[in-house]
Amino acid sequence: MKNIVKTIVVLFALVISTTLSAQDNKANNIDNSNIALEGYSPVSYLDLKIAQKGVKQHKSEYQKVVYYFTSAEQKATFDKNPKKYIPEYGGFCAFGVYAGAKFRPDPNKFIVKDGKYFLYLYNLELDAQQLWLAEKDHNKLVSTANKNWEKLSKTHN
């Protein structure tokens, strides 16, 4: 069953990869203005475990990527330790990385585990968060995704 799910995801990746490749050309999931997470606050994900849209008035740049926050307090929290708040896999879909591809996630689909947060693709055809949760061995998923990310993080789709 697990192999079937992984095969389905890989096939899905091949079908939509041409659409995504025009949009997704960097190791970080950013827009044309270098804004990460579609403007959602990384501090809200990790500390509050909710998806909250940040605002332009409260932003920080880290490694040439711009992050928005909901308040000056969140910005200050991020600025003290930005590495802590960087999304796993550059903000790409964790299950996609596990399957060997980079997908833009739905910013409202995420999991916080072991002090990290993972984002997931969601559309009518695929709920990657549910596929991830269906696998009982979280460490296996993360281990495989980490290995794949070593290569994927260097690719320009």
C-alpha positions in Angstrom: 0.0 0.0 0.0 2.8 2.4 0.9 4.5 1.8 -2.4 1.3 2.4 -4.3 0.8 5.8 -2.5 4.3 6.8 -3.3 3.9 5.7 -7.0 0.7 7.7 -7.2 2.5 10.8 -5.9 5.4 10.4 -8.2 3.1 10.0 -11.2 1.1 13.0 -10.1 4.4 14.9 -9.9 5.3 14.1 -13.4 1.9 15.2 -14.7 2.0 18.6 -13.0 5.7 19.2 -13.1 5.6 21.3 -16.3 3.0 23.6 -14.7 5.1 24.0 -11.6 8.4 24.3 -13.2 7.5 27.7 -14.7 6.7 29.0 -11.2 9.2 27.1 -9.0 12.8 27.9 -9.9 14.7 28.2 -6.6 15.6 26.1 -3.6 13.3 28.2 -1.5 9.6 28.4 -2.1 9.3 32.1 -2.7 7.4 34.4 -5.0 8.9 36.9 -7.4 9.5 39.3 -4.6 11.4 36.7 -2.6 8.6 36.5 -0.1 8.4 33.1 1.7 5.4 31.1 2.8 3.0 33.2 0.7 3.4 35.9 3.4 2.4 33.6 6.3 4.3 34.0 9.5 6.9 31.3 10.4 6.6 32.3 14.1 2.8 31.6 14.0 3.4 28.1 12.5 6.0 27.0 15.0 5.1 28.8 18.3 1.3 29.2 17.9 0.7 26.1 15.7 -1.6 28.1 13.5 -1.4 29.6 10.0 -1.5 33.4 10.1 -0.9 35.8 7.3 1.8 38.3 8.2 1.9 42.0 7.1 4.4 44.1 5.2 4.9 46.4 8.1 6.5 43.5 10.1 9.1 41.8 7.9 12.6 40.4 8.1 15.1 39.2 5.5 17.1 36.1 6.1 19.5 34.6 3.5 17.8 36.8 0.8 14.4 35.5 1.7 11.7 37.8 3.1 9.4 36.7 5.9 6.3 38.5 7.1 5.0 38.5 10.7 1.7 39.4 12.4 3.4 41.8 14.9 6.6 43.5 15.9 6.9 41.0 18.7 6.9 38.0 16.2 9.5 39.8 14.1 11.8 40.3 17.1 11.3 36.6 18.0 12.3 35.6 14.5 15.3 38.0 14.4 16.8 36.5 17.6 16.9 33.0 16.0 15.9 32.9 12.4 17.2 29.3 11.7 14.7 28.0 14.2 11.8 29.3 12.1 12.9 28.4 8.6 10.4 25.9 7.2 11.6 22.4 6.4 12.5 21.7 2.8 12.6 25.4 1.8 8.8 25.6 2.4 8.0 23.0 -0.3 5.6 20.2 0.3 7.2 17.7 2.7 5.5 14.7 1.1 6.5 15.9 -2.4 10.2 16.0 -1.2 9.8 12.5 0.3 8.6 11.4 -3.1 11.4 13.2 -4.9 9.7 16.3 -6.2 9.1 20.0 -5.2 5.5 21.1 -4.9 4.1 24.4 -3.7 2.1 23.7 -0.5 -1.2 25.1 0.8 0.0 27.4 3.6 -2.9 26.1 5.7 -1.8 22.5 5.5 1.0 21.9 8.0 2.2 19.8 10.9 4.5 20.9 13.8 6.6 18.0 15.1 9.9 17.9 17.0 10.4 21.6 16.9 10.0 21.9 13.1 7.1 22.5 10.8 6.3 20.8 7.6 4.0 22.2 4.8 1.8 20.1 2.4 0.3 20.3 -1.0 -3.5 20.2 -1.0 -5.8 20.2 -4.0 -8.8 18.3 -5.3 -6.6 15.4 -6.4 -4.2 15.1 -3.5 -4.1 15.8 0.2 -0.4 15.3 0.9 -0.8 16.0 4.6 -3.2 13.0 4.9 -0.7 10.8 3.0 2.1 11.8 5.4 -0.1 11.2 8.5 -1.2 7.8 7.1 2.5 6.6 7.4 3.0 5.7 11.0 6.8 5.9 10.8 7.4 9.7 10.8 11.2 9.3 11.2 11.3 7.2 8.0 9.5 9.9 6.1 11.7 12.6 7.4 14.9 10.5 6.8 13.9 9.9 3.1 12.8 13.5 2.6 16.1 14.8 4.1 18.1 12.6 1.7 16.0 13.8 -1.2 16.3 17.4 -0.1 20.1 17.3 -0.4 19.6 16.9 -4.1 16.4 18.8 -4.6 17.6 21.9 -2.8 20.2 22.4 -5.5 17.8 22.0 -8.4 16.0 24.7 -10.3 12.7 23.4 -11.4 
